[in-house]
């Protein structure tokens, strides 16, 4: 992924008002991020822990989406799998995140949910740059490039549902 600036990130959001975009906290360490290893920029908002954001290139343009962590229910003793990168984590490492659709239709089907790594570091997990403990990546016969391509396809499918 190419390195992004604060204005590029803010102008990419498709499911936020201008006011929401102006208030969101963009990562301060943008120049230090491992851009060559990222397929999308994902982060949790330190000022609002229930909010997360993803910015990715999609269909030739930059698309940003605001996500909200769903309230946790049930046991915290299990492992869960991210539906984007297929990394398993203890319960706190994966969360259901929901996003408003970019175009509200008024039919009651206004949000889309996806189970995602809570740190949104999917690109680093797929490339083996970051490890989830306990849990981690399942043994697969796919190459790293094939895993990256699968992750990109999963993310594109999620973004298509939002757009």
C-alpha positions, -999 to +999 in steps of 0.1 A: +000+000+000+013+035-007+019+058+022-011+079+030-015+114+045-040+126+070-060+146+043-060+115+020-073+094+048-100+118+059-113+124+024-117+087+018-145+079+042-178+069+026-200+061+056-193+091+078-206+127+080-181+155+076-183+162+113-175+126+122-146+126+098-132+158+113-134+143+149-119+109+142-083+103+154-059+094+126-028+075+136+000+099+145+027+074+134+018+074+097+054+078+085+066+049+106+040+024+095+052-007+075+034+005+043+051-021+021+035-049+042+000-033+045-029-041+022-051-017+041-047+008+069-067-003+100-067+012+134-086+016+167-096+051+178-078+058+211-103+085+219-132+062+212-123+026+220-155+012+204-146+027+170-122+014+144-114+024+109-102+008+077-088+026+046-081+006+015-077+009-022-108-005-038-119-004-074-092+022-082-100+046-054-093+050-017-122+040+005-124+046+042-150+030+065-158+036+101-166+005+121-182+000+155-173-029+178-204-048+188-210-055+225-195-087+236-217-115+248-211-151+259-179-168+269-145-153+268-128-187+270-130-195+233-110-187+202-124-169+172-112-165+136-110-132+117-131-135+085-106-114+065-072-130+072-083-163+089-061-158+119-074-173+151-072-154+184-084-157+220-119-142+223-106-107+229-085-108+197-115-110+173-146-089+174-177-084+154-174-050+139-203-033+121-203-005+096-231+017+082-236+013+045-224+042+024-258+047+008-287+043+032-316+026+015-342+029+043-351-008+041-337-017+076-306-033+061-284-004+070-253-021+085-229-049+076-210-068+102-177-088+099-156-106+125-122-089+124-089-089+142-094-063+169-060-047+161-068-048+124-033-061+117-045-087+092-018-079+066+010-085+091-006-118+103-009-131+068+028-122+061+041-137+094+053-103+105+030-105+136+019-136+155-013-142+175-008-161+207-022-184+216-040-194+184-023-181+154-024-191+118-036-225+107-013-247+087-020-242+050-005-252+018-011-219+001+018-196-006+021-163+012+011-145-021-021-167-023-030-159+013-025-122+007-047-125-024-074-143-005-073-117+023-076-089-003-106-107-019-123-111+015-118-074+023-131-064-012-162-085-006-168-067+027-163-033+011-186-042-018-214-049+007-208-015+022-208+004-011 
